[in-house]
């Protein structure tokens, strides 16, 4: 059984599956944590020097 788009156009579209994005999600979380830690480090320096 073909999808409707293949019936209308007569073209067979390549079967694409989404890749798991667990590594990307972990990288984004680590980058976000690094940014938050850096922000707090700079903020604490600001408070100590004020």
N, C-alpha and C positions, 0 to 999 in steps of 0.2 A: 504494500500500500504506500503510495507516494503522497507527500504533503501537497496541499492545494497549489503552492507556488510552483512546484515542479510540474504539475499537470498543466498549468496555464502557459508557462514559458517553454516547457520541454527541456529545460536545462536542469542538470543535476548539480545541486550545490554540495560543496565538500562538507563532510561531517566534521564539525568542530566541537570539541569538548572543552569546557573551562578547566584551566589548570588550578590545582589547589594553591591558595595564596597564604598558607600558614607562615611561610618564611617572610613574605612581604609584611604581613601583619606584625610578626615578631620584630622585624627591623624597625618598623614605624614606632612601635611601642618603646623600643630601646632608644631611638632617637628622641622621642618625646620626653622620656625620663631624663636623658642627658641634658636636654634644654632646660627642664624644670630644675635640675640640680644646679646647673650653671647659674640660672636666674637667682636662686636662693643664695648661692655663694656670693654673687655680686651684691645682692641686697644686704647680706650680713656685713660685707665690707663697708657698704655705704653707712649702715647704722653704727658701726664701730668707729668710723672716722668722723662722724657728725658731732 
